[in-house]
């Protein structure tokens, strides 16, 4: 029978350290039919590849539970629930740390009695130090530190050791030795108090309590770092609206997003977010898809066009038929990509995991050797020998070794997503040091992603200030981003707004309105042609602006062209410096964009980029990057044969600098 391979993503609970990931990995790989298991402690997920003819997910979950942990099938729709569980885990660690600090604080005070005879209440408290320390340390050891015993027991069941084993052994040694000394004192003197005003000697309850409290603090810092690294996913999930306006049986209903199904007709009004993916059936509008494509200029949508969940409807209402819901939507796929990246392993992490797997047994053996040498060979007191044993156990705990790499991946991919950079996983992140070429998207990366007015040209109306005021007056009631840019420009330059009447938005063309009995129109070439306004005489000037990558709008009355205004997505202040810095490092810089070639080349000229690919659809950009990778790899392999050969650029068009 032919093997049928499948993979599943498990959500894990109960891991305490990086070695727990190793235990779960071994437990999963022991399941018959499992060919690969990748467990990430920082992301608390496991990706398992298995033969569906041999085993199923229930066997995988059972294997994890037998190892002492909890597992469930990861559901993308439950991302919010996962985040809440992580937040609760962080709060639980903080509560434990605070209780540990409160219970340990008196014992810290007692320690000063050995060094400063003038400490307040010293004489009265010295005989009570032993019993008070026992009472305070016991809940720290067995309540706050219960997780370490649980982790150590889980490891023991798998015939191995982990980080929890070190903490449990080290603190138990200090605590149990102190119990033995305390009981011996009670049997010898018949009292639980110190004799002759002194404290009971050789008790180390505070050692165990402090160790557990500080390690719990470290656990809280770890979960806090993991929580912050997941902020990007929270922000992405926050983009999606909670409800949708659906037409069913002739009635328009506002229902929770989870109840929307494929085939539903959804109504979207101006300014609202589109709830899910679908195809426009009725109406026209412009949609801001910058969260998806980075393009700041809204995309005109008409019947038959595709719309995507979490994008914003700017002006006009329309109805669309739902085609994808839940985990199938484009936004959910982006969220899944970020989550998979945070749960992935970098190649160097395999080395860290291998070291962690053998490090703990080596530490335990080293601690035993330390005790034997001090006590038997050097004749040191048992108290000193046990403390040396405990010191080796605790100080050598390699928590950072197992945690550093996955935490770095989570933080790196999380911060990248917050800034609009999606990193596929740990391997690409590690390989970044070998980059020899970088491909930038244009909008929102090289540019600000927000259109701004760059030029105002007065033609039949000589008063430029009035020209701007009239255009802004027409656009102030429009929600189009280009209209917003014109209004901002007018406000910045102190222009007055005029009262207008009979405002009308003309989808795909522009707007019109009346002022003092005169009808004005503002829009694209098609609107001028439709209205019979002659613009041919000014075509050269307009073309010059468009060659600079600017969007030109025409302003006219019912007879003549009054002026033009140019709007562009301007460069970020840091773009040119970043491109120059990369080029100085010997890294080739490329630009890819969905914009037209003229706009793309204008931006490239401004920043010094010599290789450009324009008019590429979002879904095709990855393919174009792969083509470039193949070209550069071929060049690198061939350059020793033909070192004078120019780099083949296939369809990347050099900017005319």
C-alpha positions in Angstrom: 0.0 0.0 0.0 1.3 3.4 -1.0 2.2 5.7 1.9 0.1 8.9 2.0 2.0 11.7 3.8 0.2 14.5 5.6 1.2 17.1 8.2 -0.6 18.6 11.1 0.1 21.6 13.4 -0.4 20.8 17.1 -0.9 23.4 19.8 1.0 22.4 22.9 0.6 23.2 26.6 2.6 22.5 29.7 6.1 23.0 28.4 8.5 24.6 30.9 11.7 24.8 29.1 13.5 24.1 25.8 14.2 20.5 26.9 10.5 19.9 27.1 10.4 20.4 23.3 13.0 17.7 23.0 11.0 15.3 25.1 7.8 15.9 23.0 9.9 15.5 19.8 11.1 12.1 20.9 7.6 11.0 22.0 6.1 12.0 18.6 8.9 10.3 16.6 8.3 7.1 18.5 4.8 6.9 17.1 4.7 4.5 14.2 4.2 6.3 10.9 5.7 9.6 12.0 8.5 10.6 9.6 9.3 14.0 11.1 8.4 16.1 14.2 9.4 19.7 14.7 8.6 21.1 18.1 9.1 24.8 18.9 9.2 25.7 22.6 8.8 29.5 22.0 5.8 29.1 19.7 4.3 26.2 21.7 3.5 24.4 18.5 4.6 21.1 16.9 4.5 20.4 13.1 4.3 16.6 12.5 4.6 14.8 9.2 3.0 11.3 9.4 1.6 8.5 7.2 -2.2 8.6 7.3 -2.3 4.9 6.5 -0.4 4.0 9.7 -1.5 6.6 12.3 -3.8 9.6 12.9 -3.9 12.8 14.9 -5.4 11.1 17.9 -2.3 8.9 18.3 -0.1 11.9 18.1 -2.1 13.7 20.8 -2.0 10.6 23.0 1.8 10.4 22.6 2.2 14.0 23.8 -0.2 13.4 26.8 1.8 10.2 27.8 4.9 12.4 27.9 3.2 14.6 30.5 2.0 17.5 28.3 -1.2 18.6 26.6 -1.9 18.8 22.8 -4.7 19.7 20.5 -5.1 20.3 16.8 -4.1 24.0 16.1 -7.1 25.9 14.7 -6.3 29.2 12.9 -9.7 30.4 13.9 -8.7 30.0 17.5 -5.7 32.3 17.3 -7.4 34.7 19.6 -8.0 31.9 22.1 -4.3 30.9 21.9 -3.3 34.5 22.6 -5.6 34.7 25.6 -4.0 31.5 27.0 -0.6 32.9 26.6 -1.6 36.1 28.4 -3.1 34.1 31.2 0.1 32.0 31.5 2.1 35.3 31.7 -0.2 36.5 34.5 0.1 33.2 36.3 3.9 33.4 36.3 3.8 37.0 37.5 1.5 36.0 40.4 3.8 33.1 41.4 6.8 35.4 41.2 5.1 38.0 43.5 4.1 35.3 46.0 7.6 33.9 45.9 9.1 37.4 46.4 6.8 38.1 49.4 7.5 34.7 51.0 11.3 35.0 50.4 11.7 38.6 51.5 11.8 37.8 55.3 14.5 35.2 54.6 16.5 37.8 52.8 16.2 40.0 55.8 17.4 37.1 58.0 20.5 36.8 56.0 21.7 40.2 57.0 21.7 39.1 60.7 25.0 37.2 60.0 26.7 40.4 58.8 25.2 43.2 60.7 24.7 43.0 64.5 22.8 46.3 64.6 19.9 45.0 62.4 16.5 45.9 64.0 14.7 43.0 65.7 17.8 40.8 65.3 18.1 39.5 68.9 14.4 38.7 69.1 14.1 37.0 65.7 17.4 34.9 65.7 15.9 31.9 67.6 12.8 32.0 65.3 14.7 32.1 62.0 14.6 28.4 61.5 10.9 27.7 62.0 9.9 30.9 60.1 12.1 30.0 57.2 10.6 26.4 57.1 7.1 27.8 57.1 7.9 30.3 54.4 10.0 28.1 52.1 7.6 25.1 52.0 4.9 26.7 49.9 7.6 28.2 47.6 9.2 24.8 47.2 6.0 22.7 46.6 3.4 25.2 45.3 5.3 27.8 43.4 7.9 25.2 42.3 5.4 22.5 41.5 5.9 23.0 37.7 9.6 22.1 38.0 8.7 18.7 39.6 6.1 18.1 37.0 8.6 18.8 34.2 11.3 16.6 35.9 8.8 13.7 36.3 7.8 14.0 32.6 11.4 13.8 31.6 12.0 10.9 33.9 9.1 9.0 32.3 10.8 9.5 29.0 14.1 8.2 30.5 15.9 11.5 30.2 16.6 14.8 32.0 15.6 18.4 31.2 16.1 21.9 32.6 13.4 21.3 35.2 15.4 18.3 36.4 18.3 20.6 37.3 16.1 23.1 39.2 14.2 20.3 41.0 17.3 18.5 42.0 19.2 21.6 43.1 16.4 23.2 45.2 15.3 19.8 46.7 18.9 19.2 47.8 19.0 22.5 49.7 15.5 22.1 51.1 15.7 18.5 52.2 19.2 19.0 53.7 17.7 21.8 55.7 14.8 19.6 56.8 17.3 17.0 58.0 19.3 19.6 60.0 16.1 21.1 61.5 14.7 17.7 62.6 18.1 16.7 64.0 18.1 20.0 66.0 14.6 19.3 67.4 15.5 15.7 68.4 18.7 16.9 70.1 17.4 20.0 71.9 13.6 19.3 72.1 12.7 22.7 70.7 11.9 24.2 67.3 13.7 27.4 68.3 17.3 28.2 68.4 19.1 27.8 71.8 20.9 30.4 73.8 19.5 33.2 71.6 21.1 31.9 68.4 19.6 30.6 65.3 19.6 26.9 64.2 22.8 26.5 62.2 23.3 25.2 58.7 19.8 25.7 57.3 19.5 26.7 53.7 15.7 27.1 53.2 16.4 30.6 51.7 18.6 29.1 49.0 15.8 26.9 47.7 13.2 29.7 47.9 15.4 32.3 46.2 16.3 29.9 43.4 12.7 29.0 42.6 11.6 32.7 42.8 14.3 33.9 40.5 13.7 31.1 38.0 10.0 31.9 38.0 10.9 35.5 37.3 12.9 34.2 34.3 9.9 32.2 33.2 7.8 35.4 33.3 10.3 37.3 31.2 10.3 34.4 28.7 6.5 34.4 28.3 6.5 38.2 28.2 9.0 38.1 25.3 7.0 35.5 23.5 3.8 37.5 24.1 5.4 40.6 22.7 6.7 38.7 19.7 3.1 37.7 18.9 1.8 41.3 18.9 2.1 41.2 15.1 -0.5 38.4 14.9 -2.8 40.3 17.3 -2.6 43.4 15.1 -3.3 41.3 12.0 -6.3 39.7 13.6 -7.5 43.1 14.7 -7.8 44.2 11.1 -10.8 42.0 10.5 -14.3 43.3 11.4 -16.4 41.4 13.9 -19.7 41.5 12.0 -21.0 41.5 8.4 -24.1 43.0 6.8 -25.7 40.0 4.9 -28.8 39.9 2.7 -30.8 36.7 3.4 -34.4 36.1 2.1 -34.8 39.8 1.2 -33.8 40.9 4.7 -30.5 42.8 5.6 -29.0 41.4 8.8 -25.9 42.2 10.8 -24.5 38.9 11.9 -21.2 37.7 13.5 -18.4 37.1 11.1 -18.3 33.4 12.1 -21.8 32.9 10.7 -21.0 34.2 7.2 -21.0 31.3 4.7 -19.9 31.0 1.1 -22.5 32.3 -1.4 -23.9 34.9 1.0 -24.5 38.4 -0.4 -22.8 41.1 1.8 -23.5 44.8 1.7 -20.6 47.2 2.3 -21.2 50.9 2.8 -18.7 53.8 2.5 -15.9 53.8 5.1 -16.6 50.2 6.2 -14.2 47.3 6.2 -14.9 44.4 3.9 -15.5 41.4 6.2 -14.4 38.5 3.9 -13.2 37.7 0.4 -15.7 37.8 -2.5 -16.7 39.0 -5.9 -18.6 42.3 -6.5 -22.1 41.7 -7.9 -23.7 45.2 -7.8 -22.4 48.7 -7.3 -19.1 50.6 -7.8 -16.5 51.9 -5.4 -12.8 52.5 -4.7 -11.2 50.1 -2.1 -8.1 50.8 0.0 -6.1 47.6 -0.3 -2.9 49.0 1.2 -3.0 46.5 4.1 -2.7 43.7 1.5 -0.7 45.1 -1.4 0.9 48.2 0.2 -0.4 50.3 -2.7 -1.8 53.6 -1.3 -3.9 54.5 -4.2 -7.4 52.9 -3.9 -8.4 50.3 -6.5 -11.6 50.9 -8.5 -14.0 48.1 -8.0 -16.9 47.2 -10.4 -19.1 44.2 -11.0 -17.0 41.0 -11.4 -14.0 42.4 -9.5 -12.5 40.5 -6.4 -12.5 42.2 -3.0 -10.6 41.0 0.0 -11.4 40.9 3.7 -10.1 43.6 6.0 -9.6 46.1 3.1 -11.5 49.4 3.4 -14.3 50.6 1.2 -13.6 54.3 0.6 -16.6 55.7 -1.3 -19.7 54.2 -2.8 -21.8 51.2 -1.7 -21.7 47.8 -3.3 -22.8 44.2 -2.8 -20.5 41.2 -3.2 -20.9 37.4 -3.1 -18.8 35.6 -0.5 -16.2 33.2 -2.0 -13.9 32.6 1.0 -14.5 32.6 4.7 -12.6 31.7 7.9 -9.1 30.3 7.4 -9.5 30.5 3.6 -9.4 34.3 3.4 -6.4 36.2 2.3 -5.9 37.8 5.7 -6.1 34.4 7.5 -3.4 33.1 5.1 -1.1 36.0 6.0 -1.7 35.3 9.7 -0.9 31.6 9.2 2.3 32.5 7.4 3.4 34.6 10.3 2.5 31.9 12.8 4.3 29.2 10.8 7.4 31.5 10.6 7.4 32.0 14.4 7.0 28.2 14.9 9.8 27.3 12.5 13.4 26.3 13.4 16.6 27.8 12.1 19.3 25.3 11.2 21.5 26.5 14.1 18.7 25.6 16.5 19.2 21.9 15.7 22.7 22.3 17.1 21.4 24.0 20.2 18.8 21.3 20.7 21.4 18.6 20.4 23.7 20.3 22.9 20.7 20.8 25.3 19.8 17.1 25.1 23.2 15.9 26.4 24.1 18.9 28.5 21.7 18.2 31.4 23.0 14.7 32.1 26.6 16.1 31.9 25.7 18.8 34.4 24.2 16.2 36.8 27.2 14.0 36.6 29.6 17.0 37.0 27.6 18.0 40.2 28.0 14.5 41.6 31.7 14.4 40.9 32.0 17.8 42.6 30.3 16.5 45.7 32.5 13.3 45.8 35.7 15.2 45.3 35.0 17.8 48.0 33.5 15.4 50.6 35.6 12.3 50.1 38.8 13.4 48.4 39.3 16.8 50.0 37.6 16.2 53.3 35.3 19.2 53.2 32.2 19.3 55.5 29.0 17.8 54.1 27.4 21.2 54.2 30.0 22.8 51.9 30.0 19.7 49.6 26.2 19.8 49.2 26.3 23.6 48.5 29.0 23.0 45.8 26.8 20.2 44.4 23.8 22.6 44.3 25.8 25.5 42.8 27.0 23.3 39.8 23.4 22.1 39.3 21.8 25.5 39.3 24.4 27.7 37.7 25.0 25.4 34.8 21.3 25.2 33.9 21.4 25.9 30.1 18.0 27.5 29.8 19.3 30.3 27.6 20.9 27.9 25.2 17.6 26.2 24.4 15.5 29.4 24.4 17.7 31.9 22.7 17.2 30.8 19.1 13.4 30.2 19.1 12.9 33.5 21.0 15.1 35.3 18.5 13.1 33.9 15.6 9.8 34.9 17.3 10.9 38.4 18.0 12.5 38.8 14.6 9.5 37.5 12.6 7.1 39.4 14.9 8.8 42.7 14.6 9.1 42.2 10.9 5.4 41.6 10.5 4.6 44.7 12.6 6.6 46.7 10.1 5.1 45.1 7.0 7.9 42.5 6.4 6.8 38.9 6.3 9.6 36.5 7.1 8.8 32.9 6.1 10.7 31.3 8.9 13.9 30.6 10.8 15.9 29.3 7.9 15.4 32.4 5.7 16.1 34.6 8.8 19.4 32.8 9.4 20.3 32.9 5.7 19.8 36.7 5.6 23.6 37.2 6.4 24.3 35.7 2.9 22.1 38.1 1.0 23.7 39.6 -2.2 20.6 41.1 -3.7 17.5 42.8 -2.2 14.1 43.3 -4.0 12.0 46.1 -2.6 8.3 46.7 -3.2 7.6 50.3 -4.0 4.5 51.5 -2.2 4.8 51.7 1.6 8.3 50.4 1.5 10.3 52.9 -0.5 7.5 55.4 -0.4 5.4 56.7 2.4 2.3 54.9 1.2 0.2 58.0 1.5 -0.5 60.3 -1.5 0.5 64.0 -1.3 0.0 67.0 -3.6 3.3 67.8 -5.4 2.3 70.2 -8.2 -0.5 72.8 -8.9 -0.6 74.3 -12.3 -2.9 77.3 -13.0 -4.1 77.5 -16.6 -7.2 79.5 -17.3 -7.5 80.6 -13.7 -4.5 82.7 -12.7 -5.2 82.8 -9.0 -3.5 79.6 -7.7 -4.8 80.0 -4.2 -8.4 80.2 -5.4 -7.8 77.3 -7.8 -6.7 75.1 -4.8 -9.6 76.4 -2.7 -12.2 75.4 -5.3 -10.6 72.0 -5.9 -10.5 71.3 -2.2 -14.1 72.5 -1.7 -15.2 69.9 -4.3 -13.2 67.2 -2.6 -13.9 67.9 1.0 -17.0 65.7 1.1 -15.3 62.8 -0.8 -13.7 59.9 1.0 -11.2 59.1 -1.8 -7.5 59.2 -0.6 -6.6 61.5 -3.5 -9.4 63.9 -2.4 -8.0 63.7 1.2 -4.5 64.7 -0.2 -6.0 67.8 -1.9 -7.9 68.9 1.2 -4.8 68.4 3.4 -2.8 70.5 0.9 -5.4 73.3 0.9 -5.5 73.4 4.7 -1.8 73.5 5.0 -1.6 76.5 2.7 -4.4 78.4 4.4 -6.9 78.2 1.5 -10.6 79.1 2.2 -13.3 76.5 1.5 -16.3 77.6 -0.6 -19.9 76.5 -0.2 -20.8 74.1 -3.0 -24.1 72.6 -4.1 -25.2 69.5 -6.0 -22.1 67.5 -5.3 -21.9 64.3 -7.3 -19.3 61.6 -7.2 -18.8 60.0 -10.7 -17.3 56.5 -10.1 -14.2 55.9 -12.2 -14.0 59.5 -13.4 -14.0 62.1 -10.6 -16.5 64.6 -9.0 -18.6 67.6 -9.9 -20.4 70.4 -8.0 -21.7 73.9 -8.4 -20.4 77.1 -6.8 -22.2 80.5 -7.4 -24.1 78.9 -10.4 -21.0 77.6 -12.1 -20.5 73.8 -12.5 -17.0 72.6 -11.8 -15.5 69.1 -12.5 -12.4 67.5 -11.1 -11.1 64.2 -12.3 -9.2 62.2 -14.9 -8.8 62.5 -18.7 -11.9 60.4 -19.4 -14.0 62.9 -17.4 -12.6 65.8 -19.5 -13.4 64.0 -22.7 -16.8 63.0 -21.5 -17.5 66.7 -20.6 -16.1 68.1 -23.8 -13.2 70.0 -22.2 -10.1 70.4 -24.5 -6.8 69.4 -22.8 -4.7 68.6 -25.9 -2.8 71.9 -25.7 -1.4 71.0 -22.3 -0.6 67.3 -22.9 3.1 67.8 -22.9 3.1 69.4 -19.5 0.8 66.7 -18.2 3.0 64.0 -19.7 6.1 65.5 -18.0 4.3 65.2 -14.6 3.2 61.7 -15.3 6.7 60.7 -16.3 7.7 61.7 -12.8 5.3 59.1 -11.4 2.6 61.5 -10.5 -1.2 61.1 -10.8 -2.6 64.1 -12.6 -6.2 65.4 -12.1 -7.8 68.0 -14.3 -10.0 70.9 -13.0 -12.4 72.6 -15.3 -15.7 74.5 -15.6 -18.3 73.6 -18.2 -16.1 75.3 -20.9 -12.3 75.3 -20.3 -9.5 73.7 -18.4 -8.8 75.9 -15.3 -5.8 74.0 -14.0 -4.2 70.7 -13.1 -3.1 69.2 -9.8 -0.6 66.4 -9.4 -0.6 63.9 -6.6 2.1 61.3 -5.8 3.2 58.8 -3.2 6.3 60.5 -2.1 9.6 58.8 -1.1 10.4 58.2 2.6 13.1 60.5 3.9 15.3 57.4 4.6 14.9 55.6 1.3 17.8 57.1 -0.6 20.2 56.6 2.3 19.1 53.0 2.7 19.6 52.2 -0.9 23.0 53.8 -1.0 24.1 52.0 2.2 23.1 48.6 0.7 24.8 49.3 -2.6 28.0 50.3 -0.6 27.9 46.8 1.0 27.9 45.3 -2.5 24.2 44.3 -2.4 22.3 44.7 -5.6 19.0 46.6 -5.2 16.0 45.8 -7.3 12.4 47.3 -7.2 9.2 45.4 -8.0 5.8 47.1 -8.1 2.3 46.9 -9.4 2.4 50.5 -10.6 2.8 51.4 -14.2 6.2 51.5 -15.7 6.4 55.2 -16.0 5.8 55.7 -12.3 8.1 52.9 -11.3 11.0 54.3 -13.4 10.5 57.8 -11.9 10.8 56.5 -8.4 13.8 54.4 -9.3 15.6 57.3 -10.8 15.0 59.4 -7.7 16.7 56.8 -5.4 19.3 55.4 -7.7 17.9 51.9 -8.3 18.9 50.6 -11.7 16.8 47.4 -11.9 13.0 47.7 -12.0 10.1 45.4 -12.8 6.7 47.2 -13.0 3.0 46.3 -13.6 3.3 43.0 -11.6 0.2 41.6 -9.9 0.6 40.8 -6.2 0.2 37.1 -6.8 3.0 37.2 -9.4 5.6 39.0 -7.4 6.9 35.8 -5.7 7.4 34.1 -9.0 9.4 37.1 -10.4 11.6 37.0 -7.3 12.2 33.3 -7.8 13.2 34.0 -11.4 15.7 36.6 -10.2 17.1 34.2 -7.6 17.7 31.6 -10.4 19.3 34.2 -12.6 21.7 35.4 -9.9 22.6 31.8 -8.9 23.3 30.9 -12.5 25.5 34.0 -12.8 27.4 33.1 -9.6 28.1 29.6 -10.9 29.3 30.9 -14.3 31.2 34.0 -13.4 34.6 32.2 -13.2 34.2 31.1 -16.8 33.0 34.3 -18.3 33.9 37.1 -15.8 33.3 39.8 -18.3 29.7 38.7 -19.1 27.1 41.2 -18.1 24.5 40.2 -15.7 21.4 38.8 -17.6 18.4 40.9 -16.6 15.8 38.8 -18.5 12.7 41.1 -18.1 14.0 43.4 -15.4 14.0 46.8 -17.1 16.9 49.2 -16.2 15.8 52.6 -15.1 17.1 55.4 -17.5 19.2 57.3 -15.0 
